[in-house]
Amino acid sequence: MFLSQQEINFRVLIDQEEQYAIWPERKAIPDGWIDIGVLGCKQECLDHVDLAWLDMCPLSFPHFLHQRSATIRVH
């Protein structure tokens, strides 16, 4: 028997780069991800991510840009 999308609960996860994901509640949380305590149907979790994830740029990206600009020399 297969469960429909409406019958599956999801949880909202966040990683060290402050990127979000939804994950089926019945599955183990992957390494590197943290459960932020939001649980619900798929659409509820997606709605939460849509409101919470304001900057999709990974946390390390500004640091990468700074390092890259430091290595570029202007003549």
C-alpha positions as CSV (number, residue, x, y, z in Angstrom):
1,M,0.0,0.0,0.0
2,F,1.3,3.4,-1.0
3,L,0.6,6.6,0.9
4,S,-0.6,9.7,-1.0
5,Q,1.3,13.0,-0.7
6,Q,-1.5,14.2,1.6
7,E,-1.0,11.3,4.0
8,I,2.8,11.8,4.3
9,N,4.1,14.1,7.0
10,F,7.2,16.1,6.3
11,R,9.6,18.1,8.5
12,V,11.6,21.2,7.6
13,L,15.3,20.8,7.8
14,I,18.2,23.4,7.7
15,D,21.9,22.8,7.0
16,Q,25.1,24.6,8.1
17,E,24.8,26.8,4.9
18,E,21.3,27.9,6.1
19,Q,19.6,26.2,3.2
20,Y,16.3,24.6,3.7
21,A,14.8,21.3,2.7
22,I,11.7,19.3,3.4
23,W,12.1,15.6,4.4
24,P,9.6,12.8,5.0
25,E,9.0,12.4,8.7
26,R,9.4,8.6,8.6
27,K,12.9,8.8,7.2
28,A,16.1,9.4,9.2
29,I,17.4,12.9,9.0
30,P,20.5,13.0,6.8
31,D,23.9,13.9,8.3
32,G,24.5,17.7,8.2
33,W,20.8,18.6,8.5
34,I,18.9,19.8,11.6
35,D,15.2,19.5,12.2
36,I,13.9,23.0,13.0
37,G,10.6,21.6,14.5
38,V,8.2,22.4,11.7
39,L,6.1,19.3,10.8
40,G,3.1,19.0,8.5
41,C,1.9,18.1,5.1
42,K,4.1,18.8,2.1
43,Q,2.4,22.1,1.2
44,E,2.5,23.4,4.8
45,C,6.3,22.7,5.0
46,L,6.8,24.3,1.5
47,D,4.9,27.3,2.7
48,H,7.0,27.6,5.8
49,V,10.2,27.4,3.7
50,D,8.9,30.0,1.3
51,L,8.4,32.4,4.2
52,A,11.6,31.6,6.1
53,W,14.2,31.2,3.3
54,L,14.7,34.8,2.3
55,D,18.2,34.6,1.0
56,M,18.9,31.5,-1.1
57,C,22.6,32.3,-1.3
58,P,24.5,29.7,0.8
59,L,26.1,31.2,3.9
60,S,29.6,30.6,2.6
61,F,29.0,32.4,-0.7
62,P,29.9,36.0,0.4
63,H,33.2,34.6,1.9
64,F,33.9,32.8,-1.4
65,L,33.3,36.1,-3.4
66,H,35.6,38.0,-1.0
67,Q,38.4,35.4,-1.4
68,R,38.0,35.4,-5.2
69,S,38.1,39.1,-5.5
70,A,41.3,39.2,-3.3
71,T,43.0,36.9,-5.8
72,I,42.1,39.0,-8.9
73,R,44.5,41.8,-9.6
74,V,43.6,44.9,-11.5
75,H,46.3,46.3,-13.7
